[in-house]
Amino acid sequence: MMVFGLSRAIRTSKKNAIIAELKVYSPKYGDLLRGRDPFEILRKYEEAGAVGISYITDPKYFKGSFEFFKKLCRETELPVLRKDFITTKEEIEKTAEAGGSAILLITRILRDRLPEFVDYAKEHGLDTLVEVHTEEELGIALTTNSTMIGINNRDIGKLELDDGNVSLTERLAPKIPRKFVKVSESGIATIEDLRRALKVADAALIGTALMKAEDPGALLKTFVEADL
Ligand SMILES: O=P(O)(O)OC[C@@H](O)[C@@H](O)c1c[nH]c2ccccc12
């Protein structure tokens, strides 16, 4: 059962707000779970002080499953973000029914339909993370009522085969008004990356670096507690 919505948890967080992604597979690095139990990693993320959990349900490129997402929402009290390439309102309804807290909406995919999808998700009680990768996309995102804007440091059009660079967050975040919770997504691997991201954004979303670590919980704890 979810206690706080994701955007509120970020706003009220006393430590560095990190959304920890349970990323089982990436197009660039392949299998990230390596036989480990995802629920054990979930417990470690909780203990380390994650502000929320992110999970990619896309089966094709990220080997995710909606069934697992439903289980995840039941298993944790942290707000859960559903990441996928959402193109229908039915998927928004399913996310809310499953007990999700927030949904990712990608500007490049939804374009003109974005404001309407944001409103629909909010009517269903979901926080919205509208993802942008360019200044032009940010212009569209700013016309919506989204609770959060995510700057994806990686180019999703390249299916994550690029490394991503926090300098995109540094460039775009200052152009976003304070009414939006700002999230820096992707390519954050070191304390220095995190310091740069959180200087201008309210939260960081980290997947690959945590999953590649021998002990994802220990690495997350250093990120959450770092004096930046
Ligand atoms: O693994 P990283 O580089 O820490 O990135 C996590 C997250 O930002 C990334 O998985 C992501 C951001 N937007 C997406 C859209 C679809 C799939 C995946 C994503």
The ligand as an SDF file (V2000), in Angstrom:
LIG
                    3D

 19 20  0  0  0  0  0  0  0  0999 V2000
   19.9130    3.0570  -16.0020 O   0  0  0  0  0  0  0  0  0  0  0  0
   20.0710    4.5170  -15.8660 P   0  0  0  0  0  0  0  0  0  0  0  0
   21.0360    5.1190  -16.8370 O   0  0  0  0  0  0  0  0  0  0  0  0
   20.3830    4.9110  -14.4390 O   0  0  0  0  0  0  0  0  0  0  0  0
   18.6420    5.1600  -16.2330 O   0  0  0  0  0  0  0  0  0  0  0  0
   17.4840    4.8880  -15.4880 C   0  0  0  0  0  0  0  0  0  0  0  0
   16.2360    5.4520  -16.2090 C   0  0  0  0  0  0  0  0  0  0  0  0
   16.3510    6.8380  -16.2670 O   0  0  0  0  0  0  0  0  0  0  0  0
   16.0660    4.8500  -17.6060 C   0  0  0  0  0  0  0  0  0  0  0  0
   15.8840    3.4880  -17.4280 O   0  0  0  0  0  0  0  0  0  0  0  0
   14.9100    5.4260  -18.4160 C   0  0  0  0  0  0  0  0  0  0  0  0
   14.5520    6.7270  -18.4810 C   0  0  0  0  0  0  0  0  0  0  0  0
   13.4950    6.8880  -19.2860 N   0  0  0  0  0  0  0  0  0  0  0  0
   13.1330    5.6930  -19.7850 C   0  0  0  0  0  0  0  0  0  0  0  0
   12.0830    5.3470  -20.6440 C   0  0  0  0  0  0  0  0  0  0  0  0
   11.9160    4.0150  -20.9620 C   0  0  0  0  0  0  0  0  0  0  0  0
   12.7880    3.0610  -20.4710 C   0  0  0  0  0  0  0  0  0  0  0  0
   13.8380    3.3920  -19.6150 C   0  0  0  0  0  0  0  0  0  0  0  0
   14.0030    4.7210  -19.2610 C   0  0  0  0  0  0  0  0  0  0  0  0
  1  2  2  0
  2  3  1  0
  2  4  1  0
  2  5  1  0
  5  6  1  0
  6  7  1  0
  7  8  1  0
  7  9  1  0
  9 10  1  0
  9 11  1  0
 11 12  2  0
 11 19  1  0
 12 13  1  0
 13 14  1  0
 14 15  1  0
 14 19  2  0
 15 16  2  0
 16 17  1  0
 17 18  2  0
 18 19  1  0
M  END
$$$$
